[in-house]
Amino acid sequence: MKDILIKQLAKIYNLLKSCSFHVQYDAYRRKYDLHPSFKFNGEGITFGGDGEIIIGMGSYIGKFSSLQSAVNAKIEIGNNVSISHNVRIYTTSRDPDQDFTLTKRTFSKSVYIGDGVWIGANVFINPGVRIENGVVIGANSVVTKNLLENGIYGGSPARLIRLKSLE
């Protein structure tokens, strides 16, 4: 009897958890400019900030990923973009040229991601980066500079591995 009760409680818990994600994701759809075909693939996805987030059709983002867009900055993601789990895309960072014991200056710059981009798991994309169409970013990469069209990139910092062979 105890096992049945525990299983039932687990089902109820999972149902409530799933409902809470859908409520949060609906709020993101109201706040930001997300194409109706855009998919939230999993739990724990967070969008934040008072800047713009614009995402095109056929794109998706994986579980535990986070997008943060500051005032006067935006994250623009094109069509058919695949963003894996645990990806971080931020428009704000601290200014490295300061004494952190005295000040906490930040800067904000927009992030642009073109069409047909594939972003692997655990990728971090820095403020001000422009990723052109058709780019592939390997898992665990840190993107600090602009990435050229149809390139395959990986590493920390991400570097060009090769260009795609398009046939």
C-alpha positions in Angstrom: 0.0 0.0 0.0 2.8 2.4 0.9 4.5 1.8 -2.5 1.3 2.6 -4.4 0.9 5.8 -2.4 4.5 6.9 -3.1 4.0 6.1 -6.9 0.8 8.1 -7.0 2.4 11.1 -5.2 5.3 11.0 -7.6 2.9 11.1 -10.5 1.1 14.1 -9.0 4.4 15.9 -8.3 5.6 15.4 -11.9 2.3 16.6 -13.3 2.4 19.7 -11.1 6.0 20.3 -12.1 5.2 20.0 -15.8 2.3 22.4 -15.4 4.5 25.0 -13.7 6.9 24.9 -16.6 4.1 25.5 -19.1 2.8 28.4 -17.1 6.3 30.0 -17.0 6.9 29.3 -20.7 3.5 30.9 -21.6 4.7 34.0 -19.7 7.9 34.1 -21.7 5.8 33.9 -24.9 3.8 37.0 -23.8 6.9 39.0 -22.8 9.2 38.2 -25.6 8.8 37.9 -29.4 8.8 34.1 -29.9 7.5 32.5 -33.1 4.5 30.2 -32.3 6.4 27.2 -33.6 9.3 27.8 -31.2 9.6 24.9 -28.7 10.7 24.7 -25.1 12.2 21.2 -25.0 12.3 20.4 -21.3 12.3 21.7 -17.8 14.3 24.5 -16.2 14.6 26.9 -19.2 14.8 30.5 -18.1 14.5 33.7 -20.0 15.2 37.0 -18.2 15.9 40.7 -18.5 14.1 43.7 -19.8 15.8 43.6 -23.2 14.4 41.9 -26.3 14.4 38.2 -27.1 13.4 37.4 -30.7 13.3 33.8 -31.9 12.3 32.6 -35.3 10.2 29.7 -36.6 11.2 26.1 -36.2 13.7 26.8 -33.5 14.0 25.1 -30.1 15.9 25.3 -26.8 16.8 22.4 -24.5 16.3 21.9 -20.8 18.1 24.0 -18.2 19.2 26.6 -20.8 19.2 30.3 -20.0 18.8 33.4 -22.1 19.4 36.9 -20.4 18.8 40.1 -22.3 19.5 43.4 -20.7 17.8 46.8 -21.3 19.0 48.3 -24.6 20.3 44.9 -25.8 18.7 41.9 -27.5 19.1 38.3 -28.3 18.0 37.6 -31.9 17.8 33.9 -32.9 16.9 33.0 -36.5 14.8 30.2 -38.0 15.5 26.5 -37.5 18.1 27.0 -34.8 18.7 24.0 -32.5 19.9 24.9 -29.0 20.8 21.9 -26.8 20.5 21.7 -23.1 22.4 23.8 -20.5 23.3 26.5 -23.0 23.8 30.1 -21.7 23.4 33.2 -23.8 23.9 36.5 -22.1 24.0 40.1 -23.2 25.6 41.5 -20.1 28.9 40.9 -18.3 31.2 42.7 -15.9 33.8 45.1 -17.4 37.1 43.2 -16.8 39.1 46.5 -16.7 38.2 47.5 -13.1 39.2 47.0 -9.5 36.4 44.6 -8.4 37.0 45.6 -4.8 35.9 49.2 -5.6 33.5 49.1 -8.5 31.1 46.7 -10.3 30.8 48.2 -13.8 29.0 46.1 -16.5 28.5 46.4 -20.2 25.7 45.1 -22.4 25.9 44.1 -26.1 23.4 42.3 -28.3 23.8 38.7 -29.5 22.7 37.6 -33.0 22.3 34.0 -34.1 21.5 33.3 -37.8 19.4 30.6 -39.4 20.1 26.9 -39.3 22.6 27.0 -36.4 23.2 24.0 -34.2 24.4 24.8 -30.7 25.7 21.8 -28.6 25.2 21.1 -24.9 26.9 23.3 -22.3 27.8 26.1 -24.6 28.3 29.7 -23.3 27.8 32.6 -25.7 29.3 35.9 -24.6 27.7 39.4 -25.0 28.2 41.0 -28.4 28.8 37.8 -30.4 27.4 37.4 -33.9 26.9 33.8 -35.2 26.2 33.6 -38.9 24.0 31.1 -40.8 24.7 27.4 -40.8 27.2 27.4 -37.9 27.7 24.3 -35.7 29.1 24.9 -32.2 30.5 21.8 -30.4 29.5 20.8 -26.9 31.2 22.6 -24.0 32.4 25.5 -26.1 32.8 29.1 -25.0 32.0 31.6 -27.8 33.9 34.9 -27.4 34.1 36.1 -31.0 31.9 36.2 -34.1 31.6 32.9 -36.0 31.6 32.8 -39.8 28.9 31.2 -41.9 28.9 27.4 -42.3 31.8 26.9 -39.9 32.1 24.1 -37.4 33.5 25.5 -34.1 34.6 24.0 -30.8 36.7 24.6 -27.7 37.2 27.2 -25.1 37.5 29.7 -26.6 35.6 28.4 -29.6 37.8 28.1 -32.7 37.1 27.2 -36.3 37.6 23.4 -36.8 36.6 23.3 -40.4 34.0 24.6 -42.9 31.0 22.4 -43.6 31.1 20.4 -46.8 27.7 21.3 -48.3 26.5 18.9 -50.9 
